[in-house]
Amino acid sequence: MRSVRARAALGATLVVAVALTVAGLAVLLVLRGNLTDRAGLEAEVTAREVAGELALGKAYAELEASDDDSHPVQVTDEEGRVVAASKDLEAISGTGTSRTVPASPAPVPSPGDDDDDDDDDGTAPPRSEVSSDRPDFTNGTATVDGETADYRFATVEVTTEKDITLTVHAGAPLAAEQEAVNTVRTSMLAGLPVMLLVVAGVTWLVTRRALRPVEGIRRELAAITASEDLGRRVPEPDSRDEIARLARTTNETLTVLEGSVERQRRFVADASHELRSPIASLRTQLEVGAAHPELLDVPGAVADTVRLQVLAADLLLLARLDAGERPGRTAVDLGALVREEVSQRAADRIPPEVSVVDAELLEVGGSRGQLARVVGNLLDNAERHAERSVAVSVRADRGDVLVEVTDDGAGVPEAERDRIFERFVRLDDARSRDDGGAGLGLAIARDVASRHGGTLTVGTAPGGGARFTLRLPGRPGVRGAGNG
């Protein structure tokens, strides 16, 4: 029962079994009701025929309708005594009268006896009448000529010309109804197991066919796991059902996973390459200094150490960002943050020009340290490429806070504006690594902006250089998102 096919087949079989059982019971009840109503109608017709004869004044011994052995008749008076019955009727039950028909009915005056038509007071005799009310129906048994069977009885009242109220009980056999119901029930019980076997078999085969692509997907995933080849893809069926969508989603996941692993491998390779140069340079200088102390380049060793420290810090920050680290949601005033960062860059080749719209609220939620790293990286990039000027501005814009850093350098070609945010990317291959950095500053800046729910884009500055725009959502609940 751990198989999906087995559970599906069992579930379908149980559902069909319950449905067929309920439907079969409903059919039997309807069939029995219809046949019982038919027998009741026959009994009512016979009862009304006998009542009609009694109303016409026929004697009990001359009742024609009571001679039919298939429809036993019993007539009782107001006191419940049997005054007439079918000639072969020996016993009866279910009519509310005596269970046994006496050999000699009670001596009740026959409706046909010759009596005076008028009463002593000279009034006219009462009219005979058969009750027009709906008869009462009951089920019971009757013994006719030594054979006992079930019957449907109809009870009709009649008033004779002598003002005698009689009750006529007429029965119709239920043998046909019982036989039909038994036949249908037997057929259903015989066909139900066969039907359930067919349902179980068909469900098993259909489920097996439907799940065949899933098994193919499972096998291919197992092979990918074993071979560690993320370039392989699972087969996609031609159908447009859930399994086809599962296969497409699986392949999309494999594509993303392959790209992630490839970026991780490239990152490790580039990081190893970037770390190798300062470490090798620092080791060389230390070895020369150890052998010839007078030749030790202390400033160069310090510069290599600082570069190695910065690179290690950048790699650690990228590792934390890749691991899904989320920044805090403390309030950060970007205007004050930019002023503080610029004030600490007194040794820059080109002092940045700062423009902050103090009249507007410039608070965002996030990590002050990470946002300071973004501003610092953008300023470092502008200093590296500017010729005579670097400017930074902070303003509010439609609920967001914008930080723009511009320079008057050569700018960024439009075709390279997405590539420069990749890790370890340098557009100027001829530039030395010492002057150009490791190519991680802009990648870190965009990742931090994305983690803060913002964006970092590059365009063209009014003076022809590059303009980097950092857009961050304003802190919730803070008013003052102007139009800039």
N, C-alpha and C positions, 0 to 999 in steps of 0.2 A: 504493500500500500504506500510505499515511499515514492512510487512512480506517479508522475502527473497523469499519464494515460490511465493507470489503474484507478486513480481517484476520480478522474473525469468519467470513466465508464461506470464506476460504482454510483457516483452521484446521479448520472443520467438515468441509470437503471432504477434507482430508488424513486426519483421524481416521476418517471413513467409508471412505475408500479403504483405509487400513490394516486396518480391521475387516473389510471385505468381502473383502480379499485373504486374510487369515488364515482367515476363515470358509470361503471358497471352497476353499482348500487343504485344510482339515479335511474338507469334504464330499467332495472328490475322493479323499482318502486313505481315508475310510471307505467310499465307494462302491467303490473299487478293491479294498480289503480284502475287502468282502463278496462281490463277484463272483469274486475269486480263490479265496476259501474255497468258494464254490459249485462252481467248476470243479474244485478239489481234491477235493471230495466226489464228483463224478461220476467223476473218475479213480480214486478209491479204490474205488468200487463196481465199476467195470470190472476193476480189478486183483484184487479179491477174487473176482469171478466166475471169472476165468481161473485164479486160484490154487485155487479150489474144484474146477474141472474137472480140474486137474492132480492134485489130491489124490485124486480119485476114480479116477485111473488112465487118463484119456483120453489118446490119442496126440496128439502135437503137431499133426499135420495135421488132427485132428478137433476142435480147440478152436473152439467156436461164438462165444465172446465176442470172439475176435480177428478176426472177419470184419467188424466195424463200422468203416467208413473214418473216421468222425468221432472215434473213440477208438482211436488206434494202440496196439498192444501189442507189447512185446518181452520175451522170456524168455531169461534167461542162466543158466548153470550156476555152480558154485562157483568155477570158474576164470575167470569173466567172458566165456566164449564164448557167442555168440548161438545158442540151440538152437531158437528159434521166434520168429516175428514175423508181424504182419498182412501179408496177401498184397500189398497195394499200398504198403506202407511201404518207401521207398527209402533214406532217411537219417534219422538221429536224433541229437540232441545234448542234453546236459543230464541224462542218466541215469547218467553215470559209466562207461558202457561204450563199445564201439566206435562211432564216429560214423557209420559206414556199415554198413548191413545187408548181409551177403554174399548172393550169389544162391543159394548152397547152404549152409544152416546146418551147423554142425559136427555130425559124426556122433556124437551122444550118444544112448545107448540111450533109447528112448521108455519112458515110464512104463507103457505098455500092452503091452510085449513079453512074450512067454510065457517066463518063467523059472521055475525051481523055487520053490515057495512057501516051502520050508524051507531053511535053510543046512545045510551038511554036518554040523554038530554037532547038528542036530535041533531048534534053537531056533526060536521063532515069528518071522515077519518083523516088522519095525518098522511101527508104525502111521503112516499119512499124517496130516499136520497142517498147517493154515494158521496162520501166526503171528498172534497176537491183539494184538501190539504196535501202537501207533499208527504208521501208515506214514510214511515220509519223503517230503516234498514238495519238488520242485524245479521250476524253470522252464526251458524249453528250446525247441527247434524240431524239427520233423519234416517230412520231405518225403513226401507221400502222393500217388501218381499224378501226379507232376510238379509239385505245388503245395506250396510251403514256407510254414508258418504257425507261430505261437507256441502252445505248449501248456503246461499244468500237469500235471506227472507225479507219480504216486503209486507208491511202491515197496513191494511186499509180498513176504515170503518164504514159501515152502511146502516142506514135506518130503514126498516121494512115498513110496509103499509100498516102493520099492526103496532107501530111505534115501538118496535123492538130494535135496540142497537146491537149489532153484531160486529165482530172483529174478524177479518179474514187474514190469515197468514198463508202466504204462498211462497214457495221456494224455487230457486233455480240452481242447478248444480254448479259447483266450483271446480269440477274435475278438469275442465278445459283450461281454466286459469292456472291451476296448480301444475298441470302438465307443461303448459307453455313456459311458465316461470322456471320450472325445474330444467327444462330443455335449454333455455337461454343461460341459466346459471351454470349448468354442466359444460356448455360450450365455452363460456367465458373462463371457467376454471381450467379447462383443457388448453385454451389458447393463450392464457396469460403467461405461463412459463416460456412458451415458444416466442411470444412477443418480447419478453424481457431478454431472452438470449439474443434475439436479433438486435435489439437496441444496444445491449452491451457490446456485441461484436462490431456493429457499425460505429459506435462511439469510439471503441478502441482503435479501429482502422483509421477513422477520420482524424482522431487526435494524434495518432502516430504520423500520419501524413502531414498534418499541420505543424507538428513539432520537429519534423525532420530538418528544416532550416536552422532551428535553434541548436540542434545537435551539431550541425556543421559549424555554427558560430562557436560553440563550446570547444570543439576539436581544434579549430584554428587558433582560438585564444590560448588553449593549452600548448599548442605548438609555438606560439609567439613567446609565451612565458618560458618554455624550455630553451628556445634558441636565443632569446633576448634580442630578437630582430624586430624592432619597432617599425620597420618599413613595410612589414606585411600587413594585409588587411583581411578582414573576415568577409566571406561571400555575402552579397546582397541579393535577396530574391527579387524576382520581377514584380511580385505582388505589391500592392499599396496598403497592406495591412499593418498591424502593430509590430509584427516580426520584422518586416522590411524597415520600418522606422527604427526599431531596436538595432538592426545591423548598421544603418546609416549613422545613428548616434554613436555606436561603438567605434566605427571607423573615424568619426570626427574626434572622439576622445583619444583614439590612438594617434591621430595626427597632432593634436595638441600635446599629448605626452611625448611624442617623438620630437616635436619642436622644443619642448621644455628640456628634455634630456640633451638635445643637441646644443641648446644655449648653455646648459650647465657645463657640458664638456668644453665648449669653446671658452666659457668664462674661466674654467680651471686652467686651460692651456694659456690663455692670455694673461691671467694672474700670475702663473708660474713664470711666464716670459718677462712680465713687467718687474717681478720681484728679483729675477736673476740679475738684472743689470745693476741696480744699486747695491745689492749684496756683493756682487763680484767687484764692483768699484771700491766699495768700503773695505773689502778684504785685501785688495791689492794695496790700497793706501796704508792699511795697518801693517801689512807684511813689509812694505818698504820702510815704514817708520820703525818697525822693530829691528830691521837690519841697518838702517841708516837714519838715526833719529833726526839728524839735521835736515833730511829731505821730507819729513812728515808734513803733509798738507792738512793741517787741522781744519781750516775753513771748508776745504773740500769734503773732508770726512763728516763734518757737522752737516753740510748741505745734503750729502747722501743719506745720513741718518734721518734728517728731517723729512726728506722725500720718502724714505722707507716708512717712516711713522705715518705720514699722511696717507700713503697708499694702503697701509694695513688698516687704518681707520676707515677708509672708503670701502674696502673689501668687507670689513665687519658690518658696516651699515647696510651694504647691499645684501649681505647674508641675512641680516635681521628682516629687511624688507621682503626678501624672497620667502622667508619663513612665515610671512603673514602678520608681522608685528603691526599693531594698530596704534596710531598716535593718541596721546591723551586729548581731552576735550577742554583744556583750560583756556581761558580768554587770553589772546595775544593781540596786542596793539601793533599792527604792521608799521604804522608811521613811526612809532618810537623804536621799533626793532630795526628799521632801515637806518634811522639816524645813529643808533648805537653801532651798527656794523660799519657805517661809513666813518665814524669817529675813530675807530680802531685801525683804519687803513691809512695812517699818516705817511707810510713809506711808499705808497703807490706812485707809479711813474706819472699817472694822470689823475689828479684828485677828482672824484666823482662830484657832479652837481646834483643836489638833492632838492626835490620838489614834493612837499607833502601838503595835502589839503587838510589843514587842521580843523576847519569848520565842520568836517564830516566825521562820523564815527567809523573807524577803520579796524574794528575788532573782528577776529576770526577765532574759531575753536581749533586747537591742535597742540602740537609739541613745539615749544619755543626753540628748543635746540635744533630740531630738524628744519624748521622754517628759517632759522638763522643760517643753517648750512646751505639752503637753497639760495638765499640772497647772496651769501658769500661766493658760491660757485658762479652765479650769474655775473657778479662784479669781477671775479677773476677772469672769466671768459672775455668780458668786455675790455678789461685792461690788456689782455694778451693781443687783441686784434685792433684796438683803437689807435688812431694816429695822433689826434690832438684833444679829443673830448670824450667823456663818459658821463652819462646822465641817468638818474634813477628817479622815478616819480611814483607816488602812492595816491590813489583816489578811489572813491566808491563809484560803482556803476550798477544800477538796477538790482540791488540786493547783494552784489558781490563786491569784493575788494580787489583792485587791480594794482599790480606792481610791474612797472615797465622799466627795463634796463636797455639803453640804447648806446651805440658807439658810432663813430664815423669811419670805421674800417671798410674792408672790402665787401662785407656782408656775406650772406649765405646763399648760394645758388638754390633756386626753387626746387631743383631735382634732388637736392641733398638735405632738405629741411626736415625730413623724417629720419634720415639715416644718422644725423649728428647726435640724436638722442640714444643711439645704440651704444652698448658698452665697448670701451677700448677702440673707439672710432676717432681717427684724426683725418680731417680733410686735407691738410697740407702734409703730404708724406715726406717732404724734404725738411720739414721743421724738426729740430732736434727734440729728443724726448725730454731733455731738461727744461726746454722752453715751452714745449707743448703739453706737458702733463701726461697723465696716463689715459686720458680719454674717458674718465669716469664721472667728471663733474656734472655734465648735462644729463647723463643717464640717471645719476642720483637725484638731481633736481626734479626731473619729470616723475620718477617713482614716488618721491616724497609728496609732490603735488597731487598725484593720483590717490595716494593713501589719505590725503586730507580732503578728498572729494572735489579737487580742482583740476585745472589743466595748465600746461605750459606749452606755448607755441612760439614760433619764430617768424618774423616778417621783415619788412624793409623799413628802416628808419627814415624820417624826413630828410636827413642829410645823406642818405645813400648807404649807410651802414646797416648793421643788424639791430632788430628790435625784438627782445624777448619779453613776452607778456605772460605773467603769472596771474591767473584768475582763481580766487578762492571764495567759497560761499561765506557771506557774512554770518556772524554768530547769531543763532536763533534768538529772537526776542530783542535784538539790538536795532534801534531805529537809526535812520540816517543814510540809507542807500540812495545817494543822489544820482544824478544823470551824468556827472563828470563834465 
